[in-house]
Amino acid sequence: MFSKDIGIDLGTANVLIHVKGKGIVLNEPSVVAIDKKTNKVLAVGEEARQMVGRTPGNITAIRPLRDGVIADFDVTEAMLRHFINKLDVKGFLAKPRILICCPTNITSVEQKAIREAAEKSGGKKVYLEEEPKVAAIGAGMDIFQPSGNMVVDIGGGTTDVAVLSMGDIVTSESIKVAGDVFDNDILQYIKKEYKLLIGERTAEAIKITIGTVFKGARNDSMDIRGRDMVTGLPRTIEIHSEEIERALHESVAMIVQSAKNVLEKTPPELSADIIDRGVIITGGGALLHGMDQLLIEELKVPVFIAEHPMDCVAIGTGIMLENIDRVPASL
């Protein structure tokens, strides 16, 4: 009879949905496959991700979110509607209330687009919350006390760094350097060094399997296949961890700099708290080998990886749904 409240982590790489009372019920890639001739949605989520880089001319696999914001409004709406319908959370008479997370520095136009997409896909009332805040709650931080907590949320499209106290963000910075940029760095490095073309999925597999961002922390290698740019034929090469560290060096340095900028703007009392409590890393980027070691060395404070970094935002939405009546309806 009654609809359920749902929390959505609308990520550039993945969409996670938390249903009140049930926990995380959906975790799928943010990909939609569309037939260009008819504009019909053919597949959404994991099924569509399998098609990336492997489709005939009339079918395109689209990632409707780029850099943490909506790049294709209609496709995002279709994707959200598909996921919400799949969950069957609409009541007999009522629509669900939806809490959606967004990066800290998006414009009011981008916020409006996210809100409209959620409303059109079947939400009764839509609440927007800032991602690092929700990630911190999901990572188990008590941000409602008058003490400083710092979170570095490295997602697919954006990295959000924030210092929180008294339930709100004190200082923050959001940069468009995250998982997608890392994949592209690896892709470009292999293209330049080996004259070999590889796809996005291969680049991501390299990052996960042998990637590191801390010099000398890992010594693994793997064989990868791609298309030779000179002969045009398939070719296999071996690639090593230290090469990936070199490929990612510049992008990771930007994340470190962003964290330093936030610390520089933090009031001294809260800085003292961060030395005691440390920094928590959330998001898929937290799983990148050596990320915690690098931040410890650069920031000179303790750094911890959240228990389930990929799920922090979705878990956080669940905790906020319990107190949704206290959340303002508009950001």
Buried (B, 14 or more C-beta within 10 A) or exposed (E): EEBBBBBBBBBBBBBBBBBBEEEBBBBBBBBBBBEEEEEEBBBBBEBBBBBBEEBEEEBBBBBBBBBBBBBBBBBBBBBBBBBBEBBEBBEEEEBBBBBBBBBBBBEEEBBEBBBBBBBBBBBBBBBBBBBBBBBBBBBEBEBEEEBBBBBBBBBBBBBBBBBBBEEEBBBBBBBBBBBBBBBBBBBEBBBEEBBBBBBBBBBBBBBEBBBBBBBEBBEBEBEBEBBBEEEEEEBEBEBBBBBBBBBBEEBBBBBBBBBBBBBEEBEEEBBEBBEEBBBBBBBBBBBBBBBBBBBBEBBEBBBBBBEBBBBBBBBBBBBBBEEBEEBEEEB
